């Protein structure tokens, strides 16, 4: 018996079939929507309905609401910058290249300089480096409080309380009990909306001095600008060591050089050549802007914090690291080449610049040693000035080109251009010095000391490494535990710490 | 009255309508096929069924069968290399940069050096340049027959008759009546199959010496290798001036330098410094291989001879020129940026390398002048040798990096690397010279002469330009017309010239 004939005999059956079909189709629609949208989990994860306090410095408190971001952040304890080339972990840059000890003679970087590690190490590493010395109270030690500026979300918290100028004042040991949480959530995010937020005044101030309003930046721009709070060139201005970006004349290496020259600013006087030196920090943002990836609209986060999915949730991987550690989610989003080819392309760019860099370092070391010999031979200030100015500019340019992460990949040709100009200036210094030396009876070549190891180089520039290490050990044993106890006591006032 | 009722009254009408529809649909199919396939014209144009003789040197004979390729080839008379920057036509490189006159002192390039023009100018330009002098018979003149090697499809024709070694022998004026057709079809194509073909023995021989068989090259490789017959580094070996590519130790700038050093080869002795100099030719192929476009599999022809369509015919544009002249059919095949952005990207790469290049030239000019002063002051051969070797290597590297077309776009970072090493060596020469000069009582800086114009620079290096121009004029009036008459007479034997 056909349905047709059944229905014609029982008219209400048609309605049952019709309504039944409606209900079934509706349910199928609901399921399909769930499968296609995969939004439910995303809503739970992303709706900013948290009770995180403004300026909350403890990353684990944020981590309760954003477990994926937080867990990926924790992996910044695994350091990978060019790790496939020279191993991971704490890499001693001075041991790898003892020339650096001579280049930084008279400055703290000649004591201790390791290749950078991930964000989660920030506080531990600044406590342990010999550069910060072994201050046993809050008034001694070689470094100012400004050195904390990029190390922790405790910095914007304290700045909100006392203002930036007061924050920078005093020695580094003065705020050891305040700055305890490593670089994390509050450095870049607003706790209520999770919007990206500039937490450091220096960047806002630098933009203002250039007539730009950083609050009008787009989200894509902010995905670089939050990085630019720290991964940029800066200096400590005046007696109050006020953190300042030297961008008033522009962002090119020559612009900042002109800025510093106009102020007659120098970071230190060189221990051998007595040249008034500049230490470039890490102008990563300024240099990456000049490369093809930034020119094509990419932000730092596009490659260093790629989007990933877990289950139905798309999130930003907060394990900030070299894109080469994860080529499938970084380079290969756009480039169709194999991992091996892409990696070879990057290393080729780095290796060519490393070649120029090595030449610059060679000539600069010669220039410092020859200048020292010229002083010894009785050269006067006026005679030496042109050579010392060339040394200052050469080393500034060299440092600018090599001090930041990945610059020779970000902007390979700009780095080569800068290194070439550094090479030119280093040689100009040596030509000047050859004439000064000849005028004082030194006509043969000035021989270099044995700089084959870090230890020999450090002895040559007059460092007592044993004393520095002893002093640091005492500081780590006596001072740091007291800082941590005081911080734990203080943080009790912030509300409960989440279960680990 | 409906069709249905008409047909039911007249049954044969249904068949008429059915068959009529079949016919119409068939015709529409025919048209559609013609429109979609567009192959008819292509078959006419591309089927290699010509009666062109092997080694036919007259491009217009080939042009009868391949009008699109030929007509686009004729447009190589319009020269566009960076023309948007500095005007088109014959650009005097020595007037633009009088330093070149000093760098090439004692060598013919200091007499006359114009920016290159298109293929169709090849014979006219080599006749007119002051570098080839004004030989009034087949035995005088400064240049060997080898200079013709890349100028004309008459070259493989004559080589097929007498062999390459015999071809190279003797002075340039000896073959003036033989070599009359500008670079064209037979240089790269087989007349029967139109396949790409290596017509120059030097390239095959260089590959053989490296253990490579050039006949196994793919079509895509051939689309670069036919260019590599001429746009490469070479030298004239031995008394017979045998054209040779110095690639036996490798294709990098250091490899070829080592090759020349091992042979103790020099192109000339410098007129000021007396350094044993190398002249880089135009290692365009060697350098472009090291750039990202070649690394991604592109051939020269992909950008310099893009595919275009005329009517239904796809053909290769034989107006070989800068891809910037036609961005829509070159860069934009892959890159989605605007013309303005792409052009700015190219010029940025060129400008950064031009900056390093200018520094190298400045230091090299100083080095030559300082070396001349050192000889004057009584320096001896042994003392001067280290400085002269540095000058040789510095200028070789500079020339290698800048002499070919577009190298600072093809391989920007490799060019920067080479120029930096040139800068280093130029300064090392100057440092050595400072010591030699001091040892001979010259302690102050050696001042440069006025090199602000080409004329002043040429006077400084001792050139009598008036005499050179007079000699050339006489040659153009007396010798060249006789060459052309003899050639026309000879070509009568080749069969009819097509109507123009």
Contacts between the chains, C-beta under 8 A, distances in Angstrom:
chain1	res1	chain2	res2	distance
A	292	B	345	7.3
A	295	B	345	7.3
A	296	B	337	7.7
A	337	B	296	7.7
A	345	B	292	7.2
A	345	B	295	7.3
A	348	B	413	7.9
A	349	B	413	6.0
A	352	B	413	5.1
A	352	B	414	6.8
A	352	B	416	7.5
A	352	B	417	4.5
A	353	B	413	7.6
A	353	B	417	8.0
A	355	B	417	6.1
A	355	B	420	7.8
A	355	B	421	7.7
A	356	B	416	7.6
A	356	B	417	6.5
A	356	B	420	4.5
A	359	B	420	6.8
A	359	B	421	7.4
A	359	B	424	5.1
A	363	B	424	7.7
A	363	B	427	7.8
A	412	B	412	7.8
A	412	B	413	5.0
A	413	B	348	7.9
A	413	B	349	6.0
A	413	B	352	5.1
A	413	B	353	7.6
A	413	B	412	5.0
A	413	B	413	5.8
A	413	B	416	6.0
A	414	B	352	6.8
A	416	B	352	7.5
A	416	B	356	7.6
A	416	B	413	5.9
A	416	B	416	3.6
A	416	B	417	6.8
A	416	B	420	6.7
A	417	B	352	4.5
A	417	B	353	8.0
A	417	B	355	6.1
A	417	B	356	6.5
A	417	B	416	6.8
A	419	B	420	6.8
A	420	B	355	7.7
A	420	B	356	4.5
A	420	B	359	6.8
A	420	B	416	6.7
A	420	B	419	6.8
A	420	B	420	4.8
A	420	B	423	6.1
A	421	B	355	7.7
A	421	B	359	7.5
A	423	B	420	6.1
A	423	B	423	5.7
A	423	B	424	6.2
A	423	B	427	7.8
A	424	B	359	5.1
A	424	B	363	7.7
A	424	B	423	6.2
A	424	B	427	7.6
A	427	B	363	7.8
A	427	B	423	7.7
A	427	B	424	7.6
A	427	B	427	3.6
A	427	B	430	7.5
A	427	B	431	7.3
A	430	B	427	7.5
A	430	B	431	6.0
A	431	B	427	7.3
A	431	B	430	6.0
A	431	B	431	6.5
A	431	B	434	6.2
A	434	B	431	6.2
A	434	B	434	4.4
A	434	B	435	6.8
A	434	B	438	7.5
A	435	B	434	6.8
A	435	B	438	8.0
A	435	B	443	6.4
A	435	B	444	7.7
A	435	B	445	7.4
A	438	B	434	7.5
A	438	B	435	8.0
A	438	B	438	4.3
A	438	B	443	5.2
A	439	B	443	6.4
A	443	B	435	6.4
A	443	B	438	5.2
A	443	B	439	6.4
A	444	B	435	7.6
A	445	B	435	7.4
